[in-house]
Amino acid sequence: AAACCKEKLSWITSTTCESHSMLLPVVGTSLWYIDWSLQKCVKDCADSSDVNCGGLANQYDPKYSSSTECCDRIRYVGPRECTLE
């Protein structure tokens, strides 16, 4: 599955592609990324109980280890408005 995902579906994260290929639940990385449609930082996850979960990130989305690091990338949004929470 890994080789197929890399060669044929490179725009999808490898973990997402491999999970779908093997019929496993997709969980994401729990890292932060910018959802440009919302102009907010959200988590890469599939957990609807997490208020900051923005769904699964795309392969091309830069990921950040903290909300602060992510929010630093969209400076025109205040720190209190930067996340969904």
C-alpha positions, -999 to 999 in steps of 0.1 A, spaced: 0 0 0 28 24 8 44 22 -26 11 26 -44 1 56 -23 35 73 -29 35 67 -66 -2 71 -76 -17 93 -48 11 116 -37 -13 145 -28 -29 124 0 -9 119 32 7 85 33 -10 76 66 -45 85 52 -39 67 20 -26 35 36 -53 35 62 -80 37 35 -63 10 15 -63 -14 44 -98 -4 57 -83 9 89 -96 40 108 -78 72 98 -66 93 128 -43 120 115 -11 133 131 -26 157 157 -3 183 144 -16 218 136 -21 233 101 -38 264 87 -73 260 73 -72 289 49 -110 289 43 -115 296 80 -82 315 84 -76 295 116 -52 269 129 -67 235 133 -55 200 142 -49 173 117 -74 147 131 -106 129 125 -119 132 162 -151 152 162 -150 155 200 -118 176 198 -130 212 193 -98 221 175 -100 192 150 -101 205 115 -103 172 97 -75 155 79 -48 178 65 -36 175 29 -2 163 21 8 198 9 -3 215 41 26 225 63 22 211 98 33 226 131 39 211 165 19 237 184 -10 261 179 14 290 188 38 280 160 9 277 136 -7 310 146 27 328 141 22 320 103 -10 340 101 0 371 120 -30 392 109 -53 370 130 -51 377 167 -39 349 190 -73 346 207 -91 342 173 -65 319 157 -79 286 168 -114 272 169 -116 269 207 
